[in-house]
Amino acid sequence: MTPEVSFVALADAAPAEAIVVVDALRAFTLVPWLYERGADRVLAVATREQALALRADVLPDALLAGEHGGRPYPDFDLGNSPSEVRDLDLAGRTVVHRTSAGTQGLARTVGSGTVFAASFVAAAATARHLRELAPGSVTFVITGASLGRDGDEDLACAELIAARLRGEDPDPAPYLARVASSDAGRSFGPDGEDWAPPADLAMACEVDRFDVAFTAAPADGIAALEVVRRR
């Protein structure tokens, strides 16, 4: 039976049976690349202060990655840019990740049955794992619909995953076209800010680049959520 599907903005996110937190630009495009480049562990937090405290008190060798309003934190090691990390050697590293949208969605939905961290690069795998999970309902959190933005890049991704969840096989092209035209996507043009390289937009549109889904749950003994791969 196909589950009941709903779409909510970040502000309305709350625990539910099965949650898909969508952030194509760029948090959950970055996370697969962190693992691709060898990271051993990715921990999501809601605030910069939590990230700094984890490194100071618990994980002194951790790398901090993230942004506020798109801009990298000056006291973090990495921003939120997949093109920044695609050639790095992160073998064995723990990365603590804080963003303005994606990790906020994860934090707001703690206590759900299952929480997925999704983007276009892992869309098919996310749909596959949802079918295997067979929940009665699935809530998609459109994290881009925050901070005054339309979030259409994330809604497009959610709608593609939902279509695949129903057993359909739509052409991804119309969904991907909405990424560049969204409020967030327009920031990644040739004349955009230095923190918004066009390469990030291109990488966010590499649909099904990774055949693995990602879920988040509270980490054992650490005040963070661990984002793990589900093959």
Secondary structure as GFF3:
##gff-version 3
##sequence-region A 1 231
A	DSSP	beta_strand	4	9	.	.	.	ID=ss1
A	DSSP	three_ten_helix	10	12	.	.	.	ID=ss2
A	DSSP	beta_strand	18	22	.	.	.	ID=ss3
A	DSSP	alpha_helix	27	36	.	.	.	ID=ss4
A	DSSP	beta_strand	41	44	.	.	.	ID=ss5
A	DSSP	alpha_helix	48	57	.	.	.	ID=ss6
A	DSSP	beta_strand	63	68	.	.	.	ID=ss7
A	DSSP	beta_strand	71	72	.	.	.	ID=ss8
A	DSSP	alpha_helix	82	85	.	.	.	ID=ss9
A	DSSP	beta_strand	94	98	.	.	.	ID=ss10
A	DSSP	alpha_helix	102	108	.	.	.	ID=ss11
A	DSSP	beta_strand	114	118	.	.	.	ID=ss12
A	DSSP	three_ten_helix	120	122	.	.	.	ID=ss13
A	DSSP	alpha_helix	123	133	.	.	.	ID=ss14
A	DSSP	beta_strand	137	142	.	.	.	ID=ss15
A	DSSP	alpha_helix	152	165	.	.	.	ID=ss16
A	DSSP	alpha_helix	173	181	.	.	.	ID=ss17
A	DSSP	three_ten_helix	185	188	.	.	.	ID=ss18
A	DSSP	alpha_helix	198	204	.	.	.	ID=ss19
A	DSSP	beta_strand	213	218	.	.	.	ID=ss20
A	DSSP	beta_strand	225	230	.	.	.	ID=ss21
###
